Amino acid sequence: MAIGIERADASVWLSGVGWEEYVRLRDLPENYHVRMTYVDGDLELMSPSRPHERIATLIDRFIIVWTELRGAAIQGCRTTTLQRKDLSRGLEPDNGYYIEHEEQAREREELDLSVELPPDLAVEVDLRSPSRNRMPIYAAIGVPEVWLWRRGTLSVFRLAAGEYAAEEDSVCLPGFPFRLAERLIDRRSEMDDNGLARVFREEIRAQGGA
C-alpha cells in the first residue's frame, strides 16, 4: 500500500499497525518520500514541505562546512530510518551524523540499532505544531544529541538519564556557531544554498574559526 499525502507537512495517522506491516510500508519504494514515526502500533506519516527540506539542507551544509574547517571526521546518514523492533519504535531524522563513532560506523552498510550505536547527532526541523513529540523516541533509541529547529531557533538537547535537557553548546560539535546559522537561514530568500554556505564559511574565517 503506497501512502498518498496531499499537503506537505500534513500528517496521516494509522492505528493498530503491527511491526511487520510498518516495516513493509517503510520499505515500499513508492513511500520513499514519506517520513514515518512509529510507536507501539501507532504510525504517523508526513510528507515534508519544500521550506522544511530547504532548512534541513542548509543546516546540513553548515555542519559540513564547519567540520571541514575544523578537520573533524563526520559521516552523514541523512534520513536513514532508525528503528528498534524490541522497543516498537522507529523514525527518520531530518539529518543524522556519526561523529564520535564515525570510524566504527564507516564500514556499516546497514544499521541494526539493537546491536549497533545510533547516530551521535540527529537534526529535527519542526515547522508545524507537533502532533507527536519525537524526542522520547530518540531517547529510547539512544541518540546522544538532538538539534531542534523551531520558530527560527536552533536549539541543542543532550540525553541524560533517559531524557533530553537543553544545552548552550554542542558536545558533538563544540563551538558550532548556532546564532550565525540562524541568521543565515533567515536570509534564505536572498541567496541560494551555495551563497549562504559561502557567507557562513567567510564569517567563520573572519572570526578566526579556521
Z-matrix of the N, CA and C atoms (Angstrom, degrees):
N
C 1 1.458
C 2 1.520 1 109.46
N 3 1.324 2 118.39 1 113.07
C 4 1.451 3 122.60 2 173.31
C 5 1.529 4 108.63 3 -78.33
N 6 1.316 5 116.17 4 148.82
C 7 1.448 6 121.44 5 -177.11
C 8 1.525 7 109.48 6 -105.11
N 9 1.305 8 117.47 7 124.38
C 10 1.456 9 121.51 8 176.20
C 11 1.517 10 110.56 9 -106.62
N 12 1.341 11 116.25 10 123.03
C 13 1.456 12 121.71 11 177.63
C 14 1.518 13 107.42 12 -120.89
N 15 1.322 14 116.67 13 117.92
C 16 1.456 15 120.39 14 -171.33
C 17 1.519 16 112.99 15 -72.63
N 18 1.317 17 119.20 16 -38.51
C 19 1.461 18 121.41 17 -174.59
C 20 1.518 19 110.06 18 -116.06
N 21 1.346 20 116.03 19 127.46
C 22 1.449 21 120.61 20 -179.50
C 23 1.521 22 110.61 21 -61.40
N 24 1.333 23 115.97 22 146.50
C 25 1.460 24 125.18 23 -177.35
C 26 1.528 25 112.47 24 66.36
N 27 1.339 26 117.55 25 7.88
C 28 1.466 27 120.74 26 171.98
C 29 1.521 28 108.26 27 -88.80
N 30 1.325 29 116.29 28 151.90
C 31 1.459 30 120.81 29 -177.63
C 32 1.516 31 111.10 30 -110.20
N 33 1.323 32 114.77 31 146.88
C 34 1.458 33 123.28 32 170.15
C 35 1.519 34 106.75 33 -122.25
N 36 1.334 35 116.48 34 134.31
C 37 1.455 36 121.36 35 -177.76
C 38 1.519 37 110.81 36 -112.79
N 39 1.323 38 115.22 37 136.90
C 40 1.452 39 122.55 38 172.45
C 41 1.526 40 107.78 39 -125.50
N 42 1.321 41 116.59 40 137.40
C 43 1.465 42 121.18 41 179.41
C 44 1.524 43 110.24 42 -115.10
N 45 1.308 44 116.13 43 157.47
C 46 1.455 45 120.99 44 177.95
C 47 1.517 46 113.46 45 67.97
N 48 1.323 47 117.29 46 32.24
C 49 1.466 48 122.13 47 -179.37
C 50 1.525 49 109.10 48 -92.24
N 51 1.317 50 116.92 49 120.44
C 52 1.457 51 120.85 50 177.85
C 53 1.514 52 111.54 51 -71.44
N 54 1.337 53 116.18 52 160.72
C 55 1.459 54 120.40 53 -178.48
C 56 1.523 55 112.17 54 -58.07
N 57 1.320 56 117.18 55 -44.88
C 58 1.463 57 120.35 56 -177.98
C 59 1.519 58 111.44 57 -63.50
N 60 1.350 59 117.14 58 -37.06
C 61 1.455 60 120.05 59 178.15
C 62 1.530 61 110.65 60 -68.37
N 63 1.320 62 116.28 61 -40.42
C 64 1.473 63 120.05 62 175.77
C 65 1.522 64 110.96 63 -58.19
N 66 1.325 65 116.77 64 -48.70
C 67 1.463 66 120.79 65 -179.38
C 68 1.523 67 110.56 66 -62.47
N 69 1.334 68 116.65 67 -39.21
C 70 1.468 69 119.81 68 179.24
C 71 1.524 70 110.86 69 -63.47
N 72 1.336 71 116.55 70 -44.84
C 73 1.460 72 120.25 71 178.24
C 74 1.530 73 110.68 72 -64.58
N 75 1.325 74 116.11 73 -40.13
C 76 1.460 75 120.00 74 -179.97
C 77 1.523 76 112.21 75 -63.07
N 78 1.316 77 116.61 76 -34.56
C 79 1.457 78 121.01 77 -174.45
C 80 1.521 79 113.88 78 -86.27
N 81 1.339 80 117.82 79 -8.75
C 82 1.466 81 119.33 80 179.57
C 83 1.528 82 110.04 81 -67.40
N 84 1.331 83 118.80 82 127.45
C 85 1.472 84 120.60 83 178.74
C 86 1.522 85 112.65 84 -56.72
N 87 1.338 86 117.47 85 -31.57
C 88 1.462 87 120.48 86 -179.41
C 89 1.528 88 112.38 87 -64.90
N 90 1.331 89 116.77 88 -18.99
C 91 1.461 90 120.57 89 -176.66
C 92 1.526 91 112.96 90 -103.12
N 93 1.333 92 117.23 91 14.60
C 94 1.460 93 119.93 92 -174.11
C 95 1.526 94 112.07 93 -59.68
N 96 1.342 95 117.56 94 -30.46
C 97 1.469 96 121.94 95 -176.60
C 98 1.523 97 112.46 96 -84.74
N 99 1.324 98 118.09 97 -5.35
C 100 1.464 99 122.05 98 -175.10
C 101 1.527 100 109.32 99 -96.37
N 102 1.339 101 116.80 100 127.72
C 103 1.460 102 120.75 101 173.68
C 104 1.525 103 108.37 102 -86.98
N 105 1.314 104 115.91 103 133.86
C 106 1.458 105 120.92 104 -176.30
C 107 1.531 106 110.14 105 -120.97
N 108 1.307 107 115.56 106 135.35
C 109 1.457 108 122.38 107 175.20
C 110 1.518 109 107.85 108 -122.09
N 111 1.331 110 116.12 109 118.90
C 112 1.469 111 120.83 110 -173.67
C 113 1.522 112 110.03 111 -119.82
N 114 1.336 113 116.09 112 129.23
C 115 1.466 114 121.95 113 177.02
C 116 1.529 115 108.59 114 -144.22
N 117 1.318 116 116.59 115 112.48
C 118 1.470 117 121.70 116 170.88
C 119 1.528 118 113.13 117 49.25
N 120 1.325 119 117.37 118 47.27
C 121 1.457 120 120.97 119 175.86
C 122 1.514 121 115.12 120 91.06
N 123 1.330 122 118.22 121 -11.25
C 124 1.466 123 121.81 122 175.59
C 125 1.525 124 108.81 123 -96.00
N 126 1.334 125 115.50 124 130.73
C 127 1.459 126 120.81 125 -176.28
C 128 1.523 127 109.62 126 -125.76
N 129 1.340 128 115.81 127 119.03
C 130 1.461 129 121.85 128 174.84
C 131 1.523 130 108.54 129 -102.95
N 132 1.339 131 116.37 130 134.79
C 133 1.455 132 121.85 131 179.90
C 134 1.521 133 108.31 132 -121.10
N 135 1.349 134 115.99 133 134.24
C 136 1.449 135 120.30 134 -177.10
C 137 1.519 136 109.60 135 -143.97
N 138 1.325 137 116.06 136 134.93
C 139 1.460 138 121.57 137 175.14
C 140 1.520 139 108.10 138 -103.13
N 141 1.340 140 118.67 139 115.24
C 142 1.466 141 120.30 140 -174.63
C 143 1.523 142 112.18 141 -64.84
N 144 1.336 143 115.35 142 146.44
C 145 1.458 144 121.35 143 177.65
C 146 1.528 145 110.50 144 -81.65
N 147 1.316 146 115.58 145 167.92
C 148 1.466 147 120.48 146 177.17
C 149 1.529 148 111.77 147 -61.71
N 150 1.350 149 120.40 148 -46.67
C 151 1.475 150 118.81 149 176.13
C 152 1.524 151 113.30 150 -58.67
N 153 1.321 152 116.27 151 -39.42
C 154 1.465 153 121.48 152 177.61
C 155 1.527 154 110.16 153 -58.04
N 156 1.318 155 117.20 154 -48.48
C 157 1.458 156 121.15 155 -176.47
C 158 1.528 157 111.43 156 -69.91
N 159 1.331 158 116.86 157 -34.18
C 160 1.468 159 118.23 158 -179.92
C 161 1.518 160 110.78 159 -68.24
N 162 1.313 161 117.51 160 -42.10
C 163 1.462 162 120.27 161 178.27
C 164 1.525 163 110.45 162 -63.00
N 165 1.330 164 117.17 163 -43.70
C 166 1.462 165 120.35 164 177.72
C 167 1.524 166 111.22 165 -61.10
N 168 1.342 167 116.56 166 -39.73
C 169 1.458 168 120.83 167 179.04
C 170 1.521 169 111.17 168 -65.15
N 171 1.338 170 117.19 169 -42.15
C 172 1.460 171 120.01 170 -179.91
C 173 1.524 172 111.67 171 -65.89
N 174 1.317 173 117.47 172 -41.18
C 175 1.468 174 119.60 173 176.53
C 176 1.522 175 109.79 174 -59.69
N 177 1.320 176 116.27 175 -42.24
C 178 1.466 177 120.78 176 177.60
C 179 1.523 178 111.02 177 -61.27
N 180 1.337 179 116.80 178 -44.98
C 181 1.460 180 120.07 179 179.66
C 182 1.527 181 111.15 180 -60.63
N 183 1.333 182 116.81 181 -41.90
C 184 1.462 183 120.14 182 -179.59
C 185 1.525 184 111.01 183 -66.56
N 186 1.325 185 117.21 184 -39.07
C 187 1.463 186 120.38 185 177.07
C 188 1.526 187 110.64 186 -62.87
N 189 1.331 188 117.41 187 -42.39
C 190 1.458 189 120.90 188 179.40
C 191 1.527 190 110.57 189 -63.92
N 192 1.337 191 117.47 190 -45.65
C 193 1.465 192 120.70 191 178.40
C 194 1.529 193 110.41 192 -59.68
N 195 1.331 194 116.47 193 -46.90
C 196 1.469 195 121.24 194 -177.97
C 197 1.524 196 111.44 195 -59.88
N 198 1.332 197 116.68 196 -46.39
C 199 1.465 198 119.32 197 -178.25
C 200 1.521 199 111.61 198 -71.29
N 201 1.325 200 117.79 199 -31.81
C 202 1.467 201 119.75 200 175.33
C 203 1.525 202 110.54 201 -63.82
N 204 1.336 203 116.31 202 -46.54
C 205 1.460 204 120.13 203 -179.31
C 206 1.517 205 111.83 204 -64.82
N 207 1.313 206 116.92 205 -32.51
C 208 1.469 207 121.25 206 -179.39
C 209 1.532 208 112.40 207 -88.27
N 210 1.321 209 117.53 208 -6.88
C 211 1.464 210 120.12 209 -177.42
C 212 1.513 211 112.79 210 66.51
N 213 1.333 212 116.72 211 29.84
C 214 1.467 213 121.14 212 -177.71
C 215 1.529 214 110.83 213 -89.79
N 216 1.312 215 115.70 214 141.27
C 217 1.462 216 120.62 215 176.11
C 218 1.525 217 109.20 216 -75.80
N 219 1.322 218 116.63 217 137.30
C 220 1.462 219 121.20 218 179.13
C 221 1.520 220 108.96 219 -154.57
N 222 1.309 221 115.94 220 147.10
C 223 1.462 222 121.82 221 175.90
C 224 1.525 223 108.00 222 -135.71
N 225 1.314 224 115.86 223 115.11
C 226 1.450 225 120.08 224 179.04
C 227 1.513 226 112.14 225 -80.24
N 228 1.316 227 116.12 226 141.83
C 229 1.468 228 120.18 227 173.21
C 230 1.524 229 110.64 228 -122.24
N 231 1.370 230 115.83 229 10.06
C 232 1.456 231 122.73 230 172.54
C 233 1.525 232 112.46 231 47.85
N 234 1.354 233 116.11 232 -122.20
C 235 1.466 234 120.01 233 -175.77
C 236 1.526 235 112.31 234 -102.60
N 237 1.331 236 116.28 235 28.32
C 238 1.468 237 119.82 236 177.30
C 239 1.528 238 110.65 237 -52.21
N 240 1.319 239 116.67 238 132.70
C 241 1.461 240 120.62 239 -179.65
C 242 1.524 241 110.54 240 -65.82
N 243 1.325 242 115.97 241 128.61
C 244 1.459 243 122.79 242 174.36
C 245 1.518 244 107.28 243 -105.41
N 246 1.317 245 116.87 244 114.07
C 247 1.457 246 119.08 245 -176.21
C 248 1.521 247 111.00 246 -142.82
N 249 1.331 248 114.66 247 145.71
C 250 1.464 249 122.77 248 177.17
C 251 1.508 250 108.57 249 -132.44
N 252 1.325 251 116.12 250 110.38
C 253 1.457 252 120.43 251 178.90
C 254 1.519 253 110.77 252 -62.74
N 255 1.342 254 117.22 253 -39.30
C 256 1.460 255 120.14 254 -178.08
C 257 1.522 256 112.31 255 -66.16
N 258 1.330 257 117.18 256 -22.62
C 259 1.462 258 121.51 257 177.32
C 260 1.521 259 112.23 258 -100.06
N 261 1.327 260 116.97 259 -8.30
C 262 1.460 261 122.87 260 -177.06
C 263 1.525 262 111.18 261 56.12
N 264 1.355 263 115.00 262 47.42
C 265 1.447 264 121.19 263 -178.45
C 266 1.528 265 110.83 264 -142.43
N 267 1.330 266 114.82 265 146.54
C 268 1.454 267 119.76 266 176.86
C 269 1.516 268 110.75 267 -164.77
N 270 1.337 269 115.99 268 150.32
C 271 1.460 270 121.27 269 178.13
C 272 1.519 271 109.40 270 -167.72
N 273 1.338 272 115.82 271 168.57
C 274 1.453 273 122.15 272 173.89
C 275 1.528 274 109.17 273 -116.69
N 276 1.333 275 118.17 274 126.43
C 277 1.467 276 119.34 275 172.62
C 278 1.527 277 109.44 276 -73.72
N 279 1.326 278 115.92 277 164.62
C 280 1.460 279 118.92 278 172.69
C 281 1.522 280 110.47 279 -75.18
N 282 1.306 281 117.09 280 -34.06
C 283 1.461 282 123.64 281 171.02
C 284 1.519 283 107.69 282 -147.04
N 285 1.325 284 116.73 283 143.93
C 286 1.454 285 120.66 284 175.78
C 287 1.521 286 109.84 285 -136.80
N 288 1.339 287 116.36 286 148.64
C 289 1.471 288 120.52 287 -175.58
C 290 1.522 289 111.56 288 -144.37
N 291 1.328 290 114.71 289 141.62
C 292 1.455 291 121.55 290 164.55
C 293 1.517 292 107.11 291 -100.24
N 294 1.321 293 116.21 292 127.69
C 295 1.460 294 121.22 293 -178.17
C 296 1.531 295 108.72 294 -125.77
N 297 1.319 296 116.28 295 -69.99
C 298 1.465 297 119.74 296 176.91
C 299 1.523 298 111.30 297 -61.30
N 300 1.323 299 116.52 298 -37.29
C 301 1.463 300 121.11 299 -177.18
C 302 1.525 301 112.10 300 -106.97
N 303 1.327 302 116.05 301 28.32
C 304 1.468 303 119.90 302 -178.41
C 305 1.524 304 112.02 303 -59.70
N 306 1.318 305 117.86 304 -42.90
C 307 1.462 306 120.30 305 -176.76
C 308 1.520 307 111.38 306 -64.27
N 309 1.347 308 116.49 307 -40.99
C 310 1.462 309 119.30 308 179.12
C 311 1.517 310 111.54 309 -65.60
N 312 1.327 311 116.78 310 -33.55
C 313 1.464 312 120.45 311 -176.82
C 314 1.516 313 113.10 312 -83.75
N 315 1.328 314 117.54 313 -13.94
C 316 1.466 315 121.50 314 -170.40
C 317 1.523 316 113.53 315 -58.72
N 318 1.314 317 117.28 316 -36.78
C 319 1.457 318 120.48 317 -176.03
C 320 1.524 319 113.06 318 -93.73
N 321 1.339 320 117.64 319 3.65
C 322 1.456 321 120.89 320 -177.79
C 323 1.523 322 110.03 321 -90.14
N 324 1.323 323 116.93 322 117.29
C 325 1.458 324 121.03 323 175.31
C 326 1.527 325 111.32 324 -84.91
N 327 1.310 326 117.06 325 -31.46
C 328 1.463 327 122.54 326 178.89
C 329 1.523 328 108.86 327 -127.02
N 330 1.331 329 115.61 328 149.61
C 331 1.456 330 120.83 329 -179.69
C 332 1.524 331 110.85 330 -104.75
N 333 1.313 332 116.71 331 128.51
C 334 1.458 333 122.78 332 168.39
C 335 1.517 334 106.23 333 -118.29
N 336 1.333 335 115.92 334 95.71
C 337 1.455 336 120.05 335 -171.71
C 338 1.524 337 113.33 336 -71.93
N 339 1.317 338 117.12 337 -7.55
C 340 1.470 339 118.78 338 175.29
C 341 1.523 340 111.17 339 -74.27
N 342 1.343 341 116.77 340 -19.94
C 343 1.464 342 120.43 341 -179.11
C 344 1.524 343 112.18 342 -127.57
N 345 1.342 344 118.50 343 -11.06
C 346 1.460 345 121.96 344 -177.23
C 347 1.528 346 110.77 345 -120.30
N 348 1.309 347 115.32 346 161.33
C 349 1.452 348 121.10 347 -178.38
C 350 1.526 349 111.34 348 -72.43
N 351 1.317 350 117.28 349 141.90
C 352 1.464 351 120.07 350 173.12
C 353 1.526 352 109.39 351 -75.09
N 354 1.324 353 118.82 352 171.27
C 355 1.468 354 120.25 353 175.47
C 356 1.523 355 111.19 354 -56.89
N 357 1.324 356 115.27 355 150.53
C 358 1.462 357 120.36 356 178.65
C 359 1.519 358 111.93 357 -73.10
N 360 1.333 359 116.65 358 -27.60
C 361 1.458 360 121.38 359 -175.66
C 362 1.520 361 109.67 360 -141.59
N 363 1.329 362 116.13 361 134.41
C 364 1.464 363 122.21 362 172.12
C 365 1.520 364 108.07 363 -123.38
N 366 1.342 365 115.71 364 145.53
C 367 1.460 366 121.89 365 177.80
C 368 1.521 367 108.72 366 -116.42
N 369 1.322 368 116.03 367 129.84
C 370 1.455 369 123.11 368 177.56
C 371 1.526 370 109.99 369 -116.74
N 372 1.328 371 116.60 370 128.01
C 373 1.460 372 121.93 371 174.42
C 374 1.522 373 107.38 372 -109.23
N 375 1.330 374 116.47 373 118.09
C 376 1.463 375 121.48 374 -175.93
C 377 1.526 376 108.50 375 -119.25
N 378 1.330 377 115.57 376 105.17
C 379 1.466 378 121.11 377 179.63
C 380 1.517 379 112.04 378 -105.43
N 381 1.308 380 118.14 379 7.81
C 382 1.459 381 121.12 380 -176.74
C 383 1.519 382 108.50 381 -134.24
N 384 1.320 383 115.51 382 170.22
C 385 1.457 384 118.95 383 171.82
C 386 1.520 385 107.77 384 -70.19
N 387 1.325 386 118.09 385 113.64
C 388 1.464 387 119.19 386 -172.35
C 389 1.518 388 112.32 387 -64.11
N 390 1.343 389 116.36 388 126.77
C 391 1.454 390 120.67 389 178.08
C 392 1.524 391 110.82 390 -82.72
N 393 1.323 392 116.10 391 -19.52
C 394 1.471 393 120.36 392 174.99
C 395 1.518 394 108.10 393 -144.26
N 396 1.300 395 116.08 394 133.60
C 397 1.449 396 121.24 395 174.65
C 398 1.525 397 108.48 396 -76.35
N 399 1.324 398 115.75 397 111.71
C 400 1.463 399 120.47 398 -177.16
C 401 1.524 400 112.89 399 -82.18
N 402 1.326 401 117.41 400 -11.20
C 403 1.458 402 119.78 401 -177.03
C 404 1.540 403 113.34 402 -59.87
N 405 1.346 404 119.38 403 -41.96
C 406 1.464 405 117.80 404 177.60
C 407 1.531 406 112.98 405 -61.79
N 408 1.335 407 117.47 406 -26.79
C 409 1.465 408 119.68 407 177.69
C 410 1.519 409 109.60 408 -70.54
N 411 1.332 410 117.05 409 -45.26
C 412 1.464 411 119.69 410 175.03
C 413 1.522 412 110.89 411 -58.99
N 414 1.340 413 116.37 412 -40.11
C 415 1.464 414 119.92 413 -179.87
C 416 1.523 415 110.99 414 -63.69
N 417 1.328 416 117.00 415 -43.19
C 418 1.462 417 120.63 416 -179.95
C 419 1.525 418 110.96 417 -63.42
N 420 1.327 419 116.51 418 -38.93
C 421 1.464 420 121.12 419 -179.97
C 422 1.520 421 110.79 420 -73.87
N 423 1.342 422 116.61 421 -25.87
C 424 1.458 423 120.52 422 175.07
C 425 1.517 424 115.24 423 97.29
N 426 1.335 425 117.92 424 26.87
C 427 1.471 426 120.80 425 176.45
C 428 1.531 427 108.07 426 -72.55
N 429 1.342 428 118.93 427 119.86
C 430 1.465 429 120.40 428 -171.47
C 431 1.524 430 114.43 429 -67.19
N 432 1.351 431 117.71 430 -31.70
C 433 1.462 432 119.50 431 -174.61
C 434 1.527 433 110.16 432 -142.49
N 435 1.322 434 115.55 433 138.19
C 436 1.467 435 121.84 434 177.19
C 437 1.521 436 108.55 435 -128.97
N 438 1.351 437 115.79 436 132.39
C 439 1.456 438 121.36 437 170.20
C 440 1.519 439 107.36 438 -101.84
N 441 1.324 440 116.30 439 131.03
C 442 1.458 441 121.79 440 -176.96
C 443 1.526 442 110.06 441 -119.76
N 444 1.351 443 115.77 442 120.00
C 445 1.463 444 121.45 443 173.63
C 446 1.528 445 108.04 444 -94.31
N 447 1.324 446 115.82 445 120.54
C 448 1.458 447 120.31 446 178.29
C 449 1.532 448 108.39 447 -153.47
N 450 1.321 449 115.55 448 129.45
C 451 1.471 450 122.52 449 177.49
C 452 1.530 451 112.52 450 53.53
N 453 1.312 452 115.89 451 42.54
C 454 1.457 453 120.81 452 174.80
C 455 1.508 454 115.78 453 80.97
N 456 1.328 455 117.49 454 6.31
C 457 1.467 456 121.46 455 -178.25
C 458 1.526 457 110.06 456 -121.89
N 459 1.329 458 115.45 457 136.72
C 460 1.459 459 121.67 458 176.75
C 461 1.530 460 107.88 459 -106.13
N 462 1.329 461 115.78 460 108.76
C 463 1.463 462 121.97 461 -174.09
C 464 1.520 463 110.98 462 -107.65
N 465 1.330 464 115.28 463 153.77
C 466 1.467 465 122.61 464 -178.12
C 467 1.523 466 109.76 465 -111.57
N 468 1.328 467 115.98 466 134.58
C 469 1.459 468 121.62 467 176.46
C 470 1.524 469 109.15 468 -130.56
N 471 1.336 470 116.16 469 133.76
C 472 1.458 471 122.05 470 178.01
C 473 1.519 472 109.55 471 -114.31
N 474 1.325 473 114.82 472 143.06
C 475 1.455 474 121.81 473 -179.19
C 476 1.528 475 109.97 474 -82.25
N 477 1.332 476 115.82 475 127.11
C 478 1.465 477 121.50 476 177.87
C 479 1.517 478 108.42 477 -147.43
N 480 1.320 479 116.41 478 124.72
C 481 1.467 480 121.89 479 179.13
C 482 1.526 481 111.46 480 55.04
N 483 1.329 482 116.24 481 38.52
C 484 1.458 483 120.82 482 174.58
C 485 1.507 484 115.93 483 82.89
N 486 1.357 485 118.33 484 2.00
C 487 1.453 486 121.53 485 179.61
C 488 1.525 487 109.67 486 -135.58
N 489 1.347 488 115.17 487 157.53
C 490 1.454 489 120.11 488 179.26
C 491 1.523 490 110.49 489 -93.34
N 492 1.327 491 114.39 490 138.88
C 493 1.464 492 121.43 491 175.41
C 494 1.522 493 108.52 492 -123.86
N 495 1.337 494 116.29 493 140.60
C 496 1.459 495 121.20 494 179.78
C 497 1.528 496 109.77 495 -67.83
N 498 1.343 497 114.87 496 140.32
C 499 1.457 498 121.64 497 178.60
C 500 1.521 499 109.53 498 -129.22
N 501 1.333 500 116.46 499 157.00
C 502 1.461 501 121.68 500 178.47
C 503 1.521 502 111.84 501 -80.23
N 504 1.328 503 117.17 502 -29.62
C 505 1.463 504 121.09 503 -176.56
C 506 1.519 505 109.26 504 -134.77
N 507 1.319 506 114.87 505 163.42
C 508 1.460 507 121.61 506 179.58
C 509 1.517 508 110.46 507 -88.94
N 510 1.314 509 116.37 508 141.04
C 511 1.461 510 121.55 509 170.81
C 512 1.520 511 109.46 510 -83.17
N 513 1.328 512 116.55 511 -36.90
C 514 1.470 513 120.54 512 179.94
C 515 1.525 514 111.82 513 -65.58
N 516 1.342 515 116.28 514 -44.29
C 517 1.466 516 122.03 515 -178.80
C 518 1.524 517 108.45 516 -130.38
N 519 1.337 518 117.32 517 73.78
C 520 1.470 519 120.00 518 -175.76
C 521 1.522 520 111.81 519 -60.88
N 522 1.323 521 114.97 520 135.69
C 523 1.449 522 120.59 521 178.94
C 524 1.511 523 114.80 522 86.95
N 525 1.317 524 117.54 523 1.55
C 526 1.470 525 119.55 524 -179.55
C 527 1.537 526 109.27 525 -57.28
N 528 1.353 527 117.39 526 133.68
C 529 1.469 528 120.62 527 -175.35
C 530 1.530 529 112.63 528 -82.10
N 531 1.303 530 116.25 529 81.97
C 532 1.465 531 121.19 530 -176.09
C 533 1.526 532 112.65 531 -62.43
N 534 1.344 533 116.67 532 -41.37
C 535 1.463 534 118.63 533 -177.35
C 536 1.527 535 110.93 534 -67.57
N 537 1.327 536 117.69 535 -36.42
C 538 1.460 537 120.86 536 174.96
C 539 1.519 538 110.44 537 -62.72
N 540 1.325 539 117.29 538 -45.23
C 541 1.467 540 121.06 539 178.64
C 542 1.525 541 110.82 540 -59.56
N 543 1.331 542 116.93 541 -41.86
C 544 1.469 543 120.53 542 179.10
C 545 1.529 544 111.16 543 -61.97
N 546 1.347 545 116.12 544 -45.61
C 547 1.471 546 119.66 545 -178.75
C 548 1.529 547 111.62 546 -61.72
N 549 1.321 548 116.30 547 -39.96
C 550 1.461 549 119.23 548 -178.06
C 551 1.526 550 111.57 549 -73.78
N 552 1.304 551 117.24 550 -37.41
C 553 1.465 552 119.35 551 176.41
C 554 1.527 553 109.94 552 -63.10
N 555 1.321 554 116.40 553 -35.31
C 556 1.465 555 120.45 554 177.74
C 557 1.531 556 111.74 555 -66.62
N 558 1.328 557 117.11 556 -18.43
C 559 1.471 558 121.87 557 179.57
C 560 1.535 559 112.12 558 -99.20
N 561 1.309 560 117.23 559 17.55
C 562 1.465 561 120.23 560 -173.39
C 563 1.524 562 114.20 561 -65.19
N 564 1.339 563 118.05 562 -17.40
C 565 1.466 564 119.81 563 176.17
C 566 1.529 565 111.64 564 -81.15
N 567 1.341 566 117.33 565 -9.43
C 568 1.458 567 121.15 566 -177.28
C 569 1.525 568 113.09 567 -94.14
N 570 1.329 569 117.67 568 -28.12
C 571 1.466 570 121.48 569 -172.59
C 572 1.513 571 111.07 570 -140.20
N 573 1.331 572 115.11 571 161.42
C 574 1.457 573 120.12 572 173.87
C 575 1.529 574 109.46 573 -80.72
N 576 1.314 575 116.64 574 175.81
C 577 1.460 576 121.19 575 -175.57
C 578 1.522 577 112.09 576 -63.13
N 579 1.360 578 117.31 577 -40.75
C 580 1.459 579 119.95 578 178.94
C 581 1.526 580 111.05 579 -63.83
N 582 1.335 581 116.30 580 -40.06
C 583 1.456 582 119.62 581 178.78
C 584 1.507 583 112.10 582 -63.18
N 585 1.323 584 117.38 583 -43.27
C 586 1.462 585 121.08 584 179.08
C 587 1.524 586 111.05 585 -65.99
N 588 1.319 587 116.90 586 -41.03
C 589 1.466 588 120.08 587 178.02
C 590 1.523 589 110.70 588 -65.25
N 591 1.331 590 116.81 589 -35.89
C 592 1.464 591 120.66 590 178.92
C 593 1.533 592 110.70 591 -66.24
N 594 1.328 593 117.23 592 -43.08
C 595 1.463 594 120.37 593 177.63
C 596 1.526 595 110.28 594 -63.77
N 597 1.331 596 116.70 595 -41.15
C 598 1.462 597 121.51 596 177.64
C 599 1.528 598 109.83 597 -57.11
N 600 1.329 599 116.58 598 -47.75
C 601 1.466 600 121.30 599 -179.17
C 602 1.537 601 110.73 600 -63.36
N 603 1.326 602 116.59 601 -45.00
C 604 1.465 603 120.54 602 -177.10
C 605 1.520 604 111.58 603 -64.84
N 606 1.323 605 117.43 604 -39.51
C 607 1.465 606 120.32 605 -179.58
C 608 1.524 607 111.18 606 -68.52
N 609 1.329 608 116.67 607 -37.94
C 610 1.469 609 119.19 608 177.57
C 611 1.527 610 109.82 609 -64.07
N 612 1.331 611 116.81 610 -43.65
C 613 1.481 612 120.12 611 179.03
C 614 1.513 613 110.54 612 -65.22
N 615 1.344 614 117.86 613 -38.97
C 616 1.462 615 120.53 614 179.98
C 617 1.522 616 111.15 615 -64.59
N 618 1.344 617 116.78 616 -29.08
C 619 1.464 618 121.36 617 179.18
C 620 1.534 619 111.94 618 -87.26
N 621 1.339 620 116.24 619 3.63
C 622 1.459 621 120.40 620 179.43
C 623 1.502 622 113.50 621 79.29
N 624 1.355 623 115.96 622 23.03
C 625 1.462 624 120.23 623 -178.01
C 626 1.503 625 114.06 624 -78.49
N 627 1.335 626 118.40 625 -10.85
C 628 1.471 627 121.38 626 178.45
C 629 1.517 628 109.17 627 -164.68
